[in-house]
Amino acid sequence: MKAEEVIFTRRTIRKFRQDPVPDEVIRGIIEAARLAPSGANRQPLKYLIVKEKKLQSELFRHLRFAGYIPDYRIEPYERPTLYVLVLVDKRIPTKYHCYDVGAAVENMMLYAHSKGIGSCWVIAIDRDAIRKLFKIPDYFEIDCCVVFGYPAVKSFVEDATDSIEYYLDEEGNFRVPKRRFEEIAFVDKIP
């Protein structure tokens, strides 16, 4: 896939087939994160890769998906097959880690998509429960979780009209309204 195609076709996926993500792709996902820009090149991010099914099942309970859709359910046979917790090492002083996280997560998701693997960036998480589950030391801030797997559904972009809330269509696929180019890009002056 060319870079333009990867960028323009990547969408959030929340339901997955149960084929495991190959180890070489997992390594590529983390390498993509590692090579992302980092403010002042401080590189405070670390990644906890969760592959073990029992741990995945416990972690899943502490993640919230699809907030716009009431009663959205992901069955056990639709869950992600790879979880990556993004941690900020507070022992490395930086005031830019939020930018680092954004760049690293986007790189991970784009790389995964280029390999046919879907992803979802999950920020609504129970950090206290996750810290206890994995015995994560206090010097790590738990920023987010990115989940991966082979897509079991599709997600489509459409122009936003009245609402930006994503929704499910009749086939159970996501429809994601995005603001139009003309609404977000200004040339030479702000109207």
N, C-alpha and C positions, 0 to 999 in steps of 0.2 A: 504494500500500500504506500502511496506517496503521502508526504506530510500533509498536504492539503486535504486529501481524502480522509486521513486519520482524524484530523481536527474537525472537519465538517460532518463526519458521520458518527463520531463518538457520542453516545447518549448514556444516561444513567440506566442501569439494569438492576432490578430488585428480585428477580426470580431466575433460578439457575438450574441447568441440568446437573447431574451428579458426577460427571466425569471430573477427575482430579486435574488440577492445574499442574503441568509438568514442572519438575524441579528446575530445568534450565530456563523456563519462562519466569518462575519465581525469582531466580537470580537476576534475570533481566529487569524485572519490575523494580527490585531494590537498587540495581545499578542505575536505572533511570532516575530514581529518587536521589541517589548519591551524587549524581552529576548535575543536578538542578542548581540554579543560582542560589547563593547564600549571602545574606547581608554581611559585608565586611569579611566574607569567606570564613565566618566563625564556625559553620557546620555543626550546630547544636542538636541536630535531629538524629534519633535512633529509631530502629524499627523492630518490633516484636512480631515475628511471623508465627501465626497459629495454624498448624496443619493437623493436629491430633483431633479426631472427631469428637471425643468426649469434651475436650476443652472448647472446641468450636460451639458445641451445643450449649455449654454453660455461658460462653461469651454472648451468643446470640440473644439470650434472655435479657441482656443489658443494653441492647441496641434498639433504637426506634426508627422505623422506616415509614416513608410516605405520609407525612403529617397532614397533608391536605385531604387525604382519603380516609374517612371514618371507617373503622373496623377492617382496615387493610390487613390481610393475613398472608403470611408466607408459610406454607406447609413444610414439614421436615424434608420432604423430597424435592423442595424448591429452594432450599437454603444455599448460601454461598459455600464453595469448597475451599476457599482460602481467605484468611483474615489477616490484616496487617494493622497493628496498633502503631500510631505515629507518636513518638515520645520526644519531649524537649528536655535535653540534659541541662538542668539549671546550674550545673557547675561550670558551664561555658557561658560567660556573660555576653548577652546580646539583647538589643531592644528590637531586633528585626525578625524574631522567630516566626511571627505570624505570616510574614511574606515568604519565608523559607518553606513553611508548611504548604502554602498555596502552590508554590512552584514545584515542590517535590511530589505532592499528590497529583497534580495535573500531569506531570511527567509519567508517574506510575500508571495512571488511567489511560493515557495516550499509548504508551508502550503496550499495555495489556490489550487494548483494542486492536492494535496493529497485528496482534497474534490471534485475533478472533475471540478474545476473552472480555466479558463484560465486567463492569465495576460499579460500585456505589460508594460515594464518600459519605460516611455516616458521622455526623457531628452530635446528634442527640443521643448521648450515651451516658450511662451511670458510671462516672469515673471512680467513685468510691468503691463500688462493687467490683469493678474491673481491677482496681489496685489490689484489693484483697484477694481476688481470684488468682492473680498472677504474682502476688507478693512483690509488687513493683515498688522499689525504694522511693522515698519522699523526694529525692533529688531529681526525679523525673516528673515532669508535668505530662499528663496524658492528654494529648490534644484531640485526637480523633481516631476513627477506625475506617479503613478502606477495605471493602470486601470484593472478592473476585470469583469468577466462575464462568462457565460457558453459558451464554444466554438461553433462557427458556421462553422468553417473551421479547417483544420488540418495543422500541420507544421512538416516537416521531416528533419532530419539531413542526410547529405551525406558528403563524403570526399571531401575536397577542392582540386581542380586541379590547374587551372590557376587563378581563381578568388575566392574571399571570399564574393562576393556580393550575397545576397539572391535574390530569384526570385519566380515568380508564375508559377506553372505547369498548364497543360491544364484544370484541375478541379478547379483552383483558390486557391489551397493550396500552402503554402510556402515551398520552398526548401532552406535549410540553409547549405551552405558549411562550414565545420569546418576543420581546419588544423589537419592533422593526428598526432597521438601520437608520432610517430618517429620524427616529425618535431619540437615538442615542449618540449620533455622530454630528458634530457641528464643524463647519468649515469657516475658519477665520474669526468668527464671532459667535457668541451665545445669544440665541434669540430671546 
